[in-house]
Amino acid sequence: MKTSRLSKRKEIYIVASIFVLVFVVMIVFFAKFINEDARDFVYNQYNSRFSVFSDDYVRGTIYSSDKKPLATTKLDEDKKEYRDYPYERLFSHAIGYTGHGMTGLEAYYSFDLLKSHNDLQDQIDSSLSGKKILGDNIYTTLNVETQKAAYEGLGLYDGAVIAIEPDTGKVIAMVSKPDFDPNSIDVYWDNITGKDSSKSALLNRATMGNYPPGSTFKIVSTLAYLRDNNGDDSFSYNCNGEFPVDDYTIHCSSKEKHGKEDLKEAFSNSCNSAFAKIGVDLDRDVFMKTAQSLMFNENLPTQIGQTSIPEFNIDSKTSDKLLAQTAIGQGQTVVSPLYMCMLVSAIANDGVLMEPYMVDKIVSADGQYIDENLPSQYRRIMTVKEANTLSDYMESVVQEGTARKVDFKGLKVYGKTGTAEYSDDKEMAHSWFVGYATDDNGKELAVAVIMEGAGYGSKFAAPLAAKVFDAYFN
Amino acid sequence: MIDVLTAFSRIVIILFVAIFTFIDLFLIFERRLGQALGDALIIIQRIVIFLFLGLCTYICWLNLNNPWPIYIFLLAILSFVLIILSLKNVGSSLSAGLVNNVLFFLAMSFVELERLNMDSALRQAIFCLVAILISFGIIILLKRIYQIERFYYIFFIIGIFLLSLVYFLGSREYGAKLSLSFGNISIQPSEFVKISFCFFVCSCIAIFKNIKGLILATIGSVFHILILVMCKDLGTALIYALCYMFISFIAYKNYLLLLVEIGVGIFAGYFAYNNFPHIQRRFLAYTDPLSVAEDQGYQLSQSLFAIGSGSFFGQGLFKGQPKKIPVVTKDFIFASIAEEMGGIVAICLIIVFICSFILIFNLAYRCHNSFYMLVTCCIAIIFAIQTLLNIGGVIKFIPSTGVTLPFISYGGSSLLSMFICFYIAENGEVLNEN
């Protein structure tokens, strides 16, 4: 027997330690996946694991914040289960549908609706007697009256309305058109998924829409200007209705000439020339950093499922022309109504953004178990001073600016109108309004409205926002 | 009634697996345990395995409503007894700990396979018996050959010959040439070449003990790996390459050598990524499986859906839908375990895998003979890499490479080659002593 020099060596344990280390990292990754990331996969539309109607549980009911049922499970004549949506089209995108996959809350909370936190003894009894167990019920933050005002106000236009309570992040209303009747999704299925997918009724424009922000983006440009000038808003510009940049001229809306104005006046008049000038003069780095601090180019922090990413892009190679267009919200920037609503709700909440959520609590069928969803703060996205300055400017829009003619029924409203061109045809424009209102008790509501191809924000979107505020506060 | 039982059995299964894993962690430090306590722990582990298998068999029997699970149970117990008896003379509680781990993997494999596909479970049980007999035979043979490392060139010829056979005659599966078919039996030579490959590399090093051995081993490894790349069996090529890398580091104690090899490896990976479209597809499926969920990301997405819906406590046996994952009995069996038995069981399983390769490294450390020391190290490395590539691929930790999970995935070739490795590791200490 020979004992070679090769036999005893510490390198064996070095290699073993490397492997142990990698395996431990893998275990941590695995546990983190199950604990946090798995939800995104489990509730994905491609996951066909959960059939809508389980063999063991009766799918729970979805309620509005005022305890009205929005989706329930009923039995037809043959004792077969079906899902009933008493408000038909009103909540089509917010609640979603079942059958042909699932969307909206039906999809995102499918897991919870098909689970039961009833008393264990009851569950065992039901199971032994072959009866189905009642799944948990969900209480949403949605308010039927506010939703109705938004839905009816949008009328025949395509577009979206979303309303959020700024200090909690509760989504009060969410409407998107074109829509569908979730009760008869089977009948419509072929029609709505047909060739013309760009007009797809299944797309939730409130959360997934990608719109040019138009003049509502001046909120961001203003903040970038303030940050570029260390909070100093002494700005003066003499508007003669147009601003030439490179081989292109930016015009003010309706060929108006605003004359001499400061930053606040330029904002409340929505003066394109002044903001084009601001855009060209802005430090590009500050502009980009401001946008990034306002969550551009990242996944939005929400608890309401899939959302589109707001996009903003400028760098050292961006032309002056594109910069000027970007500053007035016409460049390559795109946002969803949800994003604009989150932005103004952070302004209303002194710069702190609360994560939007739609489910207030999950309650077991016997009412014994309650899992309450508490408001959760994302982070401060601007200073109190910045938020107050922007609020002040937005107030002047309603008092003496573009929205002065809109009747807000005595509410204190802070807002910004927008008219976003989306094609070469200057007559065609999306009508935007974003803003928030407060009543005497300090209750607040933030709203974002877009009406596709309607025209001026002040004429269409702002009056609709007024109706939504009215329904909510009165 | 069955539902209630299944639901409660879920918790008991987690308990069994947790107890087994907990004891396993102690067994790594067997030297400090003392003989009596070590033996007691070994016995407790075996009882736990027996109860685990018995309970799962009962659940399967209730749900399937046919007697097959009981036959599988009996076959499993028969193989367990054979394994324990055939390795009895090797003795220490270190090797007994490894035996228990293998029994645990087999029990897990039988339960999951009979739940997924009774036919596969039955075949696997028979493969298992055959594999035990063949492995035992190979050990008897190895004991009779003095200084087997003299025949390094024979291992090279065997390896290259078998791999070339696959390249010229193999049938394609999922884009790669992996197997040779004889009627309705198909074998995967690359599984066995793993063993001849590690014998080849180790004997080169053990015989020459100098730079000549390294050069020979390197040239031989490159040949093996190139043929595998030509067959597009990149998962196996990666196993061979990493195995060569670590074993040369252990043999020559040279950090510079390790760095150079890592550098070459990164370059080769970069080159492969740019030249093999199917690697790019796999990589995309890895980075964002949902974006291609109906296409190349389908398998991984289904696997993640399964793991996610299982969560920490699992859906319970027969309560999940693991059959939605393509090829679930082979590469993705870990996902089905995670779905039905839960994340806790899955994590315990990973820990048992860690304990297993640590035990094999410990066994290597004890070998008196330098050749078998290296071979046992090689086996530990192959075992660890294969586990890592399989589980990592299933849980989206790394891109999936299509290798099997040792002792658990369905497949005769992989089971047999793992058994041979296991028997060599167990006997490494006593081999070549006379």
Interface residues (C-beta under 8 A of the other chain):
Chain A: M1 K2 T3 S4 R5 L6 S7 K8 R9 E11 I12 Y13 I14 V15 A16 F19 V20 V22 F23 V24 M26 I27 F29 F30 A31 F33 I34 N35 A38 R39 F41 V42 N44 Y46 N47 S48 R49 F50 D56 F111 I124 S127 L128
Chain B: M1 D3 V4 I205 A206 K209 F246 F249 I250 A251 K253 L290 A293 E294 S301 L304 F305 A306 I307 G308 S309 G310 S311 F312 G320 Q321 K324 G343 A346 I347 I350 I351 F353 I354 F357 I358 F361 A364 Y365 C367 H368 N369 S370 M373 L374 C377 A380 I381 A384 T387 L388 I391 G392 I395 K396 F397 E433
